[in-house]
Structures are given as structure tokens and as C-alpha cells.
């Protein structure tokens, strides 16, 4: 792969997919879909619901600001609509930090917090403890 940035993204997506799958949440990488991007990964919950996952990594995640996070959330929701999944989540693999520090952001209206506005953040190990098989 010639583009170093793309290679970092691919490695992070593969690591996230493997981690989720290893914890009972079958996840696969998705092919790029051009202007109608359908997210980086697709995960299947125990209930059978499908989840579109957008993964962010690299230097942009070292110290992102609120407007960047809001743009990533917007992009995640758009890609979820494109893929026709009922759920979506944003995974931020933080630059130069442990993989356990990866942040999983979920929109409350799509998950169990439907009466709460906004998004909920959990670390990836907390997410799989709650949603996977441990």
C-alpha cells in the first residue's frame, strides 16, 4: 500500500475488527464505496442488528477538538444511513496510546439510551464487556 495514511487506517480497522470479533461481536472490514461511503466496518450484534463503524486513527486523534469530533459523528451517521444499518458507532483509536484507550462513541437515539440526547462514550474494553461475550 503506497499511502502511509491509508495503511495506518487499514491497520487500525483490522485491529478493531479483530478485537470486536474475538469478543463475540462478528465484525468485518468493508470495501470503499466512493461518494456513498458505508463506513469502515460492519458489526453484527447478538440481537442480529447490524452496526456501521467508522474508525479514526493517526495524528488527528492525538488531541482533537469538539468541532472535529462533531464532524466525525456527522460522518458516522451519514455512512450508517448509506449502509442502511440500524445502529452506528465511531471508534477513535488514539494516537500513541494503548489500544484499550480506543474510544467508542454511540448515538443515544440508536442504542439503549433513547431518552437521552447526545452520544455516549465508552472505552473499547467496556463496550465489549457490555455488548459482547466478555
ROLUM-916058 format. One line per field, with one value per residue: residue in one letter; x, y, z of N, C-alpha, C, O in turn. Coordinates in nm, 3 decimals, m for minus. Layout:
BEGIN
r = A:... $
n.east = X:... $
n.north = Y:... $
n.up = Z:... $
ca.east = X:... $
ca.north = Y:... $
ca.up = Z:... $
c.east = X:... $
c.north = Y:... $
c.up = Z:... $
o.east = X:... $
o.north = Y:... $
o.up = Z:... $
# end
This chain:
BEGIN
r = X:X:X:X:X:X:X:X:X:X:X:X:X:X:X:X:X:X:X:X:X:X:X:X:X:X:X:X:X:X:X:X:X:X:X:X:X:X:X:X:X:X:X:X:X:X:X:X:X:X:X:X:X:X:X:X:X:X:X:X:X:X:X:X:X:X:X:X:X:X:X:X:X:X:X:X:X:X:X:X:X:X:X:X:X:X:X:X:X:X:X:X:X:X:X:X:X:X:X:X:X:X:X:X:X:X:X:X:X:X:X:X:X:X:X:X:X:X:X:X:X:X:X:X:X:X:X:X:X:X:X:X:X:X $
n.east = 0.085:0.075:0.015:0.091:m0.083:m0.326:m0.252:m0.211:m0.473:m0.598:m0.466:m0.557:m0.835:m0.845:m0.744:m0.939:m1.165:m1.083:m1.052:m1.317:m1.452:m1.321:m1.431:m1.691:m1.848:m1.916:m1.734:m1.653:m1.431:m1.509:m1.542:m1.429:m1.670:m1.688:m1.853:m2.078:m2.007:m2.002:m1.909:m1.634:m1.629:m1.843:m2.055:m2.213:m2.459:m2.551:m2.825:m2.877:m2.893:m2.740:m2.440:m2.288:m1.955:m1.730:m1.389:m1.134:m0.799:m0.444:m0.241:m0.435:m0.599:m0.468:m0.506:m0.783:m1.040:m1.361:m1.518:m1.406:m1.464:m1.745:m1.779:m1.680:m1.875:m2.103:m2.029:m2.020:m2.293:m2.403:m2.277:m2.384:m2.653:m2.620:m2.543:m2.764:m2.788:m2.917:m2.789:m2.506:m2.158:m1.874:m1.533:m1.248:m0.921:m0.679:m0.397:m0.072:m0.134:m0.246:m0.423:m0.644:m0.734:m0.890:m1.170:m1.518:m1.786:m2.130:m2.445:m2.704:m2.979:m2.998:m2.932:m2.955:m3.009:m3.226:m3.387:m3.217:m3.046:m2.781:m2.455:m2.291:m1.989:m1.766:m1.487:m1.315:m1.283:m1.472:m1.702:m1.713:m1.739:m1.993:m2.152:m2.058:m1.930:m1.762 $
n.north = m0.117:0.209:0.461:0.600:0.697:0.577:0.314:0.313:0.356:0.125:m0.072:m0.001:m0.036:m0.312:m0.411:m0.323:m0.459:m0.727:m0.735:m0.682:m0.899:m1.114:m1.094:m1.178:m1.025:m1.031:m0.890:m0.718:m0.587:m0.329:m0.266:0.026:0.267:0.488:0.797:0.738:0.632:0.360:0.328:0.201:m0.050:m0.334:m0.457:m0.725:m0.748:m0.943:m0.954:m0.953:m0.717:m0.485:m0.295:0.001:0.101:0.360:0.427:0.613:0.722:0.784:1.088:1.288:1.212:1.256:1.490:1.599:1.842:1.978:2.049:1.891:1.634:1.649:1.660:1.408:1.249:1.328:1.234:0.959:0.901:0.962:0.769:0.542:0.570:0.544:0.276:0.151:0.049:m0.014:0.079:0.274:0.349:0.527:0.477:0.575:0.539:0.620:0.825:0.711:0.587:0.332:0.050:m0.017:0.229:0.314:0.488:0.442:0.575:0.618:0.697:0.808:0.790:0.570:0.353:0.197:0.418:0.583:0.789:0.987:1.275:1.328:1.170:0.870:0.781:0.512:0.318:0.086:m0.171:m0.165:m0.141:m0.390:m0.558:m0.492:m0.539:m0.765:m1.103:m1.088 $
n.up = 0.000:m0.097:0.018:0.321:0.521:0.460:0.500:0.780:0.862:0.763:0.916:1.175:1.144:1.091:1.332:1.515:1.413:1.449:1.730:1.822:1.703:1.826:2.074:2.061:1.890:1.582:1.321:1.023:0.774:0.540:0.190:0.014:m0.088:m0.252:m0.314:m0.171:0.082:0.308:0.563:0.767:0.889:0.950:1.192:1.367:1.605:1.898:1.897:1.631:1.498:1.273:1.263:1.161:1.148:1.198:1.182:1.332:1.329:1.382:1.369:1.385:1.591:1.824:1.974:1.945:1.867:1.974:1.747:1.547:1.647:1.633:1.355:1.282:1.406:1.259:1.005:1.061:1.114:0.862:0.699:0.814:0.743:0.464:0.451:0.542:0.797:1.126:1.347:1.458:1.513:1.632:1.635:1.795:1.768:1.966:1.904:1.957:2.199:2.426:2.292:2.443:2.519:2.314:2.198:2.202:2.052:2.068:1.921:2.122:2.056:1.891:2.039:2.362:2.514:2.447:2.545:2.612:2.506:2.264:2.258:2.373:2.532:2.559:2.665:2.455:2.569:2.773:2.619:2.480:2.697:2.784:2.553:2.415:2.445:2.653 $
ca.east = 0.000:0.164:m0.022:0.113:m0.202:m0.424:m0.201:m0.241:m0.617:m0.626:m0.419:m0.647:m0.963:m0.824:m0.728:m1.071:m1.250:m1.036:m1.082:m1.460:m1.486:m1.267:m1.514:m1.828:m1.919:m1.861:m1.709:m1.574:m1.394:m1.590:m1.474:m1.465:m1.787:m1.690:m1.926:m2.180:m1.931:m2.085:m1.835:m1.513:m1.655:m1.983:m2.058:m2.344:m2.484:m2.613:m2.966:m2.887:m2.885:m2.612:m2.383:m2.185:m1.850:m1.629:m1.268:m1.041:m0.669:m0.337:m0.211:m0.558:m0.667:m0.383:m0.566:m0.886:m1.127:m1.504:m1.572:m1.359:m1.545:m1.880:m1.770:m1.667:m2.007:m2.189:m1.985:m2.060:m2.437:m2.425:m2.235:m2.482:m2.770:m2.583:m2.535:m2.896:m2.779:m3.000:m2.701:m2.375:m2.066:m1.746:m1.423:m1.130:m0.800:m0.599:m0.258:0.033:m0.189:m0.281:m0.545:m0.754:m0.781:m0.977:m1.300:m1.634:m1.893:m2.256:m2.555:m2.801:m3.111:m2.995:m2.898:m3.046:m3.029:m3.309:m3.448:m3.112:m2.989:m2.635:m2.380:m2.226:m1.854:m1.710:m1.363:m1.348:m1.297:m1.601:m1.805:m1.727:m1.789:m2.137:m2.223:m2.005:m1.932:m1.659 $
ca.north = 0.000:0.322:0.575:0.564:0.730:0.471:0.193:0.325:0.336:m0.017:m0.146:0.027:m0.101:m0.456:m0.437:m0.306:m0.571:m0.850:m0.724:m0.699:m1.037:m1.202:m1.078:m1.219:m0.929:m1.052:m0.763:m0.731:m0.463:m0.303:m0.204:0.166:0.279:0.618:0.908:0.681:0.550:0.287:0.305:0.119:m0.186:m0.373:m0.550:m0.782:m0.765:m1.069:m0.942:m0.959:m0.581:m0.454:m0.168:0.062:0.155:0.448:0.423:0.724:0.695:0.871:1.211:1.366:1.168:1.285:1.597:1.656:1.939:1.949:2.058:1.772:1.523:1.664:1.623:1.262:1.195:1.353:1.141:0.826:0.888:0.961:0.639:0.445:0.581:0.486:0.130:0.105:m0.018:0.049:0.133:0.320:0.389:0.587:0.428:0.659:0.473:0.739:0.829:0.679:0.541:0.191:0.016:m0.014:0.367:0.344:0.539:0.400:0.674:0.569:0.794:0.757:0.760:0.442:0.246:0.180:0.545:0.658:0.907:1.084:1.336:1.323:1.046:0.812:0.731:0.407:0.263:m0.033:m0.289:m0.151:m0.167:m0.534:m0.618:m0.468:m0.587:m0.891:m1.217:m1.070 $
ca.up = 0.000:m0.117:0.101:0.463:0.599:0.432:0.565:0.923:0.876:0.740:1.034:1.286:1.114:1.108:1.475:1.578:1.368:1.515:1.873:1.842:1.667:1.931:2.194:2.035:1.805:1.447:1.254:0.901:0.704:0.422:0.076:m0.010:m0.175:m0.319:m0.253:m0.082:0.176:0.402:0.686:0.759:0.936:0.977:1.304:1.395:1.748:1.937:1.859:1.486:1.442:1.211:1.307:1.079:1.233:1.139:1.264:1.316:1.391:1.334:1.444:1.406:1.713:1.941:2.051:1.859:1.934:1.969:1.610:1.476:1.695:1.578:1.214:1.278:1.439:1.143:0.902:1.105:1.092:0.717:0.648:0.864:0.655:0.335:0.462:0.587:0.927:1.228:1.451:1.414:1.619:1.595:1.718:1.783:1.819:2.000:1.857:2.054:2.327:2.429:2.221:2.541:2.527:2.199:2.242:2.124:2.064:2.011:1.932:2.219:1.999:1.822:2.133:2.474:2.585:2.354:2.605:2.642:2.385:2.250:2.234:2.490:2.506:2.645:2.610:2.377:2.656:2.840:2.520:2.455:2.821:2.785:2.434:2.363:2.537:2.755 $
c.east = 0.090:0.138:m0.007:m0.009:m0.308:m0.382:m0.229:m0.388:m0.655:m0.584:m0.514:m0.782:m0.953:m0.815:m0.862:m1.161:m1.211:m1.074:m1.231:m1.503:m1.441:m1.349:m1.662:m1.912:m1.863:m1.854:m1.621:m1.544:m1.479:m1.505:m1.517:m1.579:m1.798:m1.769:m2.034:m2.114:m2.024:m2.011:m1.718:m1.539:m1.805:m1.979:m2.201:m2.357:m2.550:m2.760:m2.987:m2.881:m2.745:m2.570:m2.278:m2.084:m1.755:m1.510:m1.180:m0.912:m0.568:m0.325:m0.335:m0.628:m0.587:m0.449:m0.671:m0.974:m1.274:m1.559:m1.527:m1.442:m1.687:m1.883:m1.759:m1.802:m2.103:m2.158:m2.031:m2.209:m2.470:m2.391:m2.329:m2.608:m2.740:m2.585:m2.667:m2.889:m2.863:m2.917:m2.571:m2.289:m1.937:m1.642:m1.302:m1.014:m0.699:m0.452:m0.161:m0.018:m0.223:m0.412:m0.666:m0.810:m0.867:m1.115:m1.409:m1.745:m2.018:m2.364:m2.666:m2.932:m3.114:m2.974:m2.995:m3.077:m3.120:m3.373:m3.344:m3.059:m2.838:m2.580:m2.318:m2.090:m1.820:m1.575:m1.397:m1.363:m1.429:m1.716:m1.823:m1.776:m1.941:m2.211:m2.180:m2.015:m1.818:m1.524 $
c.north = 0.123:0.438:0.538:0.591:0.622:0.340:0.196:0.299:0.191:m0.100:m0.126:m0.042:m0.251:m0.492:m0.425:m0.423:m0.701:m0.849:m0.748:m0.843:m1.136:m1.198:m1.100:m1.124:m0.939:m0.921:m0.787:m0.594:m0.452:m0.241:m0.058:0.173:0.416:0.721:0.860:0.585:0.487:0.251:0.212:m0.027:m0.208:m0.481:m0.602:m0.806:m0.900:m1.070:m0.958:m0.823:m0.557:m0.311:m0.123:0.126:0.240:0.448:0.542:0.690:0.795:0.998:1.296:1.329:1.200:1.387:1.666:1.752:1.902:1.952:1.939:1.650:1.530:1.627:1.471:1.195:1.210:1.253:0.998:0.803:0.881:0.824:0.527:0.449:0.518:0.334:0.067:0.021:0.058:0.116:0.182:0.352:0.440:0.532:0.515:0.586:0.584:0.721:0.809:0.646:0.394:0.167:0.017:0.126:0.407:0.380:0.490:0.500:0.619:0.675:0.736:0.716:0.627:0.324:0.246:0.309:0.638:0.783:1.014:1.144:1.311:1.185:1.000:0.758:0.625:0.371:0.128:m0.158:m0.285:m0.185:m0.317:m0.608:m0.606:m0.539:m0.725:m1.004:m1.211:m1.074 $
c.up = 0.000:m0.022:0.249:0.551:0.583:0.500:0.715:0.948:0.862:0.860:1.153:1.265:1.137:1.255:1.549:1.541:1.439:1.663:1.899:1.813:1.773:2.059:2.163:1.952:1.664:1.368:1.133:0.843:0.579:0.313:0.065:m0.111:m0.240:m0.243:m0.157:0.017:0.278:0.530:0.665:0.792:0.949:1.084:1.321:1.545:1.773:1.894:1.708:1.420:1.385:1.244:1.206:1.172:1.150:1.235:1.230:1.390:1.337:1.416:1.472:1.536:1.840:2.032:1.964:1.940:1.913:1.827:1.526:1.517:1.638:1.429:1.199:1.310:1.321:1.032:0.935:1.079:0.943:0.659:0.695:0.779:0.519:0.339:0.505:0.714:1.029:1.337:1.388:1.536:1.559:1.690:1.691:1.850:1.840:1.963:1.972:2.193:2.315:2.354:2.316:2.560:2.407:2.252:2.146:2.153:1.996:2.027:2.020:2.156:1.924:1.918:2.249:2.549:2.506:2.414:2.642:2.512:2.379:2.223:2.364:2.449:2.610:2.585:2.549:2.464:2.734:2.745:2.498:2.580:2.826:2.672:2.385:2.464:2.637:2.700 $
o.east = 0.173:0.232:m0.084:m0.036:m0.372:m0.465:m0.267:m0.425:m0.734:m0.657:m0.547:m0.837:m1.043:m0.871:m0.894:m1.227:m1.299:m1.121:m1.267:m1.580:m1.513:m1.339:m1.748:m2.033:m1.773:m1.954:m1.527:m1.620:m1.517:m1.407:m1.629:m1.584:m1.908:m1.755:m2.078:m2.158:m2.115:m2.047:m1.703:m1.479:m1.883:m1.909:m2.298:m2.275:m2.600:m2.814:m3.100:m2.866:m2.645:m2.653:m2.188:m2.121:m1.707:m1.528:m1.154:m0.916:m0.602:m0.390:m0.339:m0.708:m0.634:m0.448:m0.650:m0.983:m1.306:m1.639:m1.603:m1.485:m1.742:m1.980:m1.824:m1.838:m2.175:m2.248:m2.076:m2.248:m2.556:m2.467:m2.349:m2.665:m2.824:m2.624:m2.681:m2.972:m2.879:m2.968:m2.531:m2.339:m1.897:m1.659:m1.259:m1.009:m0.640:m0.392:m0.166:0.049:m0.227:m0.500:m0.777:m0.921:m0.913:m1.170:m1.393:m1.794:m2.013:m2.375:m2.715:m2.992:m3.223:m2.997:m3.108:m3.161:m3.094:m3.410:m3.380:m3.031:m2.776:m2.648:m2.296:m2.077:m1.841:m1.552:m1.495:m1.448:m1.490:m1.815:m1.936:m1.845:m2.010:m2.319:m2.258:m2.097:m1.780:m1.426 $
o.north = 0.139:0.507:0.456:0.515:0.581:0.266:0.094:0.230:0.139:m0.190:m0.221:m0.100:m0.312:m0.593:m0.508:m0.480:m0.775:m0.949:m0.825:m0.902:m1.230:m1.287:m1.045:m1.140:m0.862:m0.852:m0.866:m0.498:m0.552:m0.171:m0.023:0.096:0.457:0.733:0.936:0.472:0.553:0.154:0.152:m0.116:m0.113:m0.582:m0.531:m0.876:m0.964:m1.174:m0.975:m0.813:m0.603:m0.220:m0.199:0.197:0.197:0.466:0.570:0.636:0.881:1.014:1.368:1.408:1.174:1.372:1.777:1.743:1.806:1.866:1.891:1.572:1.428:1.567:1.413:1.096:1.117:1.195:0.925:0.698:0.804:0.769:0.429:0.345:0.446:0.269:m0.056:m0.067:0.180:0.200:0.137:0.377:0.401:0.538:0.528:0.573:0.634:0.617:0.880:0.674:0.339:0.252:0.048:0.142:0.521:0.312:0.497:0.509:0.578:0.738:0.626:0.617:0.576:0.209:0.293:0.310:0.758:0.874:1.119:1.071:1.276:1.096:1.079:0.696:0.643:0.393:0.064:m0.242:m0.389:m0.248:m0.366:m0.709:m0.699:m0.593:m0.794:m1.001:m1.312:m1.060 $
o.up = 0.090:0.017:0.300:0.644:0.680:0.550:0.773:1.043:0.940:0.903:1.223:1.359:1.196:1.298:1.635:1.628:1.484:1.717:1.988:1.888:1.807:2.143:2.232:1.945:1.628:1.350:1.138:0.859:0.520:0.341:0.102:m0.206:m0.279:m0.121:m0.071:0.033:0.330:0.597:0.558:0.733:0.957:1.070:1.293:1.605:1.680:1.858:1.662:1.298:1.440:1.252:1.171:1.266:1.045:1.356:1.113:1.500:1.256:1.520:1.572:1.587:1.950:2.154:1.916:2.062:1.842:1.791:1.442:1.432:1.598:1.383:1.112:1.247:1.287:0.973:0.847:1.028:0.902:0.579:0.624:0.747:0.464:0.241:0.505:0.737:1.019:1.411:1.281:1.645:1.449:1.812:1.576:1.972:1.745:1.988:2.073:2.293:2.205:2.353:2.273:2.612:2.399:2.338:2.025:2.266:1.880:2.133:1.994:2.198:1.897:1.881:2.234:2.639:2.498:2.340:2.695:2.417:2.480:2.171:2.455:2.343:2.730:2.466:2.587:2.435:2.758:2.783:2.499:2.570:2.868:2.693:2.320:2.555:2.698:2.774 $
# end
